[in-house]
């Protein structure tokens, strides 16, 4: 039986949000390890065979450091917000070609009051973003089929930030200017905490990832990596 997340995960994160300081975290580190980190790493391991059935090009890496689980520690070096800890748990199943988070991937976000599955590319770098926009421009029908796929749109909503103006090299009158202005190419499926805590969540998350396959396949093709 797959390891389940428990209400203790959301309880810990809620208390961390109210006590986001090093002293509190040190005193409650064992709770983080037992209630958040260990179940998340087990979930990653359990998800690996499901992910392989969707695509063999994505990785479920259960290492405690450098794997699919994002660190709880915030990088505050260049931020005015000096709170040391993230108040959510993020799990990212990256494409094998990815060197960082800004590449095709499947994502799970766990936070009190904000739980969702994600699919796609968040804030791609310049060359990658250009490739995606050029693919939309060169074959708009393929983009519309992928982004409008019945299974994908039944589960996911296109989300993310967009430019205010048309990107360089594209007309403001382009019929797909709304899509060309996107800075993120992600689909988001909103969930609630009870879904995460249910016995069947692993299977449900795998089904959501499978629903996003047409969109993910198009993104891989657009940026020139194998699906």
C-alpha positions in Angstrom: 0.0 0.0 0.0 1.3 3.4 -0.9 2.4 5.7 1.9 -0.2 8.3 2.8 0.1 11.9 3.7 -1.5 12.7 7.0 -3.2 15.8 8.5 0.0 16.3 10.5 1.7 17.6 7.3 -0.8 20.5 7.0 -0.8 21.1 10.8 3.0 21.4 10.8 3.0 23.8 7.8 0.3 26.0 9.3 2.2 26.2 12.6 5.4 27.0 10.6 3.6 29.9 8.9 2.8 31.3 12.3 6.3 30.7 13.7 8.6 31.2 10.8 11.9 31.5 12.7 14.9 29.3 13.2 14.4 28.7 16.9 10.9 27.3 16.4 12.0 25.2 13.5 15.0 23.7 15.4 12.7 22.8 18.2 10.2 21.1 15.8 12.7 19.6 13.3 11.7 16.1 14.1 8.1 16.9 13.3 9.2 18.2 9.9 11.2 15.1 9.2 8.5 12.7 10.3 5.4 14.5 9.2 6.5 16.2 6.0 9.9 15.1 4.6 9.7 11.4 5.0 6.1 11.0 3.7 7.0 13.2 0.7 10.1 11.1 -0.1 8.0 7.9 0.2 5.4 9.4 -2.1 8.1 10.2 -4.7 9.3 6.6 -4.6 5.8 5.2 -4.8 5.0 7.5 -7.8 8.1 6.4 -9.9 6.4 3.4 -11.6 3.3 5.4 -12.4 5.4 8.2 -13.9 7.3 5.6 -16.0 4.0 4.5 -17.6 3.3 8.1 -18.6 6.8 8.9 -19.9 10.2 7.4 -19.3 11.8 10.9 -19.8 10.8 12.3 -16.4 12.4 11.5 -13.1 11.0 10.6 -9.6 14.1 11.1 -7.5 13.6 10.3 -3.8 17.0 11.7 -2.6 16.7 13.9 0.4 18.9 16.5 -1.2 18.9 17.4 -4.9 16.0 15.2 -5.8 12.3 15.8 -6.6 11.5 17.3 -3.2 12.2 21.0 -3.0 14.2 22.2 0.1 12.2 23.8 2.9 14.8 26.5 3.3 14.2 29.8 1.4 16.9 31.6 -0.4 16.8 35.0 1.2 20.1 36.5 -0.2 18.4 38.8 -2.6 15.0 39.1 -1.1 13.5 41.7 1.2 11.5 38.9 2.8 13.9 37.3 5.2 11.6 34.5 6.5 13.9 31.5 6.5 11.4 28.7 5.6 8.9 27.9 2.9 5.4 27.3 4.2 4.6 24.8 1.6 5.9 21.5 0.4 6.8 21.3 -3.3 7.5 18.1 -5.3 8.8 18.4 -8.9 9.2 15.5 -11.3 11.6 17.0 -13.8 12.4 16.0 -17.4 15.7 14.2 -17.7 17.1 17.1 -19.8 16.3 19.7 -17.1 19.2 21.3 -15.1 16.8 23.2 -12.9 13.1 23.8 -12.2 12.5 25.8 -15.4 11.8 22.8 -17.8 8.9 20.5 -18.5 7.8 18.8 -15.3 4.9 17.5 -13.2 4.5 19.3 -9.9 2.6 18.8 -6.6 2.1 21.8 -4.2 1.0 21.1 -0.6 0.1 24.1 1.5 -2.8 24.7 4.0 -5.5 26.3 1.9 -3.6 25.9 -1.4 -3.2 22.4 -2.9 -2.7 21.8 -6.6 -1.1 19.6 -9.2 0.8 21.4 -12.0 2.1 20.4 -15.4 4.3 22.3 -17.9 7.1 24.9 -17.7 7.3 27.7 -15.2 9.2 30.8 -16.3 11.4 29.3 -19.0 14.6 31.0 -20.0 14.9 33.2 -23.1 15.8 30.6 -25.7 13.3 28.1 -24.4 10.6 30.7 -24.3 11.4 31.8 -27.8 11.2 28.2 -29.1 7.7 27.8 -27.5 6.4 31.0 -29.0 7.8 30.2 -32.4 6.2 26.7 -32.3 2.8 28.4 -31.5 3.3 30.8 -34.4 4.5 28.2 -36.9 1.8 25.6 -36.2 -1.0 27.2 -34.3 -3.3 24.2 -34.9 -0.9 21.9 -33.0 -0.8 24.2 -30.1 -4.6 24.6 -30.0 -5.0 20.8 -30.1 -2.6 20.3 -27.2 -3.7 23.2 -25.0 -7.4 22.5 -25.8 -7.2 18.7 -25.4 -10.4 17.4 -23.8 -8.7 15.4 -21.1 -6.2 18.2 -20.3 -8.8 21.0 -20.1 -11.2 18.8 -18.0 -8.6 18.6 -15.3 -6.3 21.6 -15.8 -6.6 25.4 -16.3 -3.9 27.3 -18.1 -2.2 29.6 -15.6 0.8 31.8 -15.0 1.9 35.3 -15.7 1.8 37.1 -19.1 3.5 40.1 -20.7 1.5 43.3 -20.9 2.6 43.9 -24.5 3.3 41.6 -27.5 6.6 39.9 -27.3 9.4 41.1 -29.6 8.9 39.8 -33.1 5.2 39.2 -32.9 2.3 41.4 -34.0 -0.1 42.7 -31.4 -2.8 41.6 -33.9 -1.6 37.9 -34.0 -4.7 35.7 -33.5 -3.0 33.9 -30.6 -1.4 36.9 -29.1 -2.9 36.0 -25.7 -0.9 32.7 -25.7 2.2 34.3 -27.2 2.3 36.8 -24.3 2.5 34.0 -21.7 5.6 33.9 -19.6 4.6 30.6 -18.1 3.2 27.6 -19.9 1.6 25.6 -17.1 -1.6 23.9 -16.3 -2.9 23.9 -12.8 -5.4 21.4 -11.3 -6.8 22.7 -7.9 -7.3 20.1 -5.2 -8.3 20.1 -1.6 -6.6 18.7 1.5 -9.0 15.8 1.8 -8.0 14.6 -1.6 -4.3 14.5 -0.6 -5.2 12.6 2.6 -7.3 10.0 0.9 -6.2 6.4 0.3 -6.4 6.8 -3.5 -4.4 10.0 -3.9 -1.4 8.5 -5.5 -3.6 7.0 -8.2 -5.5 10.3 -8.6 -2.3 12.3 -9.0 -1.0 9.8 -11.6 -4.3 10.2 -13.5 -3.9 13.9 -13.5 -0.4 13.7 -14.8 -1.6 11.4 -17.5 -4.4 13.9 -18.4 -1.7 16.5 -19.0 0.3 14.2 -21.4 -0.9 15.9 -24.7 0.1 19.3 -23.3 3.5 18.1 -22.0 4.2 16.2 -25.2 3.7 19.4 -27.2 6.0 21.3 -24.9 8.7 18.7 -25.3 8.4 18.9 -29.0 8.5 22.7 -29.0 11.8 22.9 -27.1 13.4 19.9 -28.8 13.6 17.3 -26.0 12.2 13.7 -26.2 8.8 12.8 -24.8 
